[in-house]
Structures are given as structure tokens and as C-alpha cells.
Amino acid sequence: METVFRQTQVQAHIVHLIRASLNSASRKERKTLATDLKPVDRAVNAEAATVALQKFRVRWPKHQVVADV
């Protein structure tokens, strides 16, 4: 899509992003990881999302790739 329409912005649904993020976690960690991602998704504004994401990064240092998605 981006090759043909260079100005097009591709937007992924948050559910798909979370599912993709959970693929890097073990089965044991997935439920807790998903719970800890919810405040990022449900933040009322960008600043609150940034704070929630920083808390996630501190709690899950080995899953930084999840925070980068």
C-alpha cells in the first residue's frame, strides 16, 4: 500500500498491536503483560499514555520490544 500510495498512513487497531506484542512473551506472562498494557491503551491523553508506557518499561525490562510496538 505504502509503495503505491506514498502519502497513505497505515493504522493498526490496538487489539492487533497487543496481540502481536504478546507473541514475544511466554504463555505464563501473557495475561499479566496484557493487563499492564491496558493503562497505555486507555490513557485519556498522550501524556498519560507516555507515563503508563514508562511504568510498563520499568516493570517489564526484558519486553522492551513490546513497548516499542
N, C-alpha and C positions, 0 to 999 in steps of 0.2 A: 504494500500500500504506500509506504513512505518513498519507495523508489519512483513510483509513477506520479504521486501527488506529494511533492516535497513540502508543502505548507501544511499538510494534514497532521493533526495531533492525534495520536492513538491513545485511547484512555481505557485502562483496565478497571474492571469492577473490583472493589475492595475484597470481596469474597474470593475472587480468583487470586489476588495477590497474597492473601492469608494462606490459602491452600498451597500455593507454590512455596511460600515461606516455610510451611510446616514439613515439607518434603525433606528438608535438611536436618530435621530433629528426629530423635529416636521416638519410638512408639510411646515410651513412658513419659517423655517430656511434652508431647504434643498438646495435651489438654491444658496444662499449666501455661505453656507458651502461648496458646491461643487466648487464654484468659488475660495474660499480661499484655497482649497486643490490643485488646479491646479499648482501653483508655486512649490509645493513639487514634483509633478509628472514630471514637465517639467524642473526641475533643470538640469544644464549642468554637474554637478558633485556631489559627496557625500557631500562636504562642503556646497554647495549652497542649497542642499536639507535639510541639517540639519538646516541651518539658516531659510529657509522657514517654516520648521516644528516648530521651536521655535516661530516664529511670529504667526503661527496658534495657538499654545498652549496659547499664551498671549491673543489673540483675542477671543478664544473660551474656557475659563476655565471650563465650565460645560461639554464640549465634549472631555475630555482628552482620553476617550476610543477610539475615532476616530483617534487621533494621535498615539495611541498605535497599531492600526491595521497595 
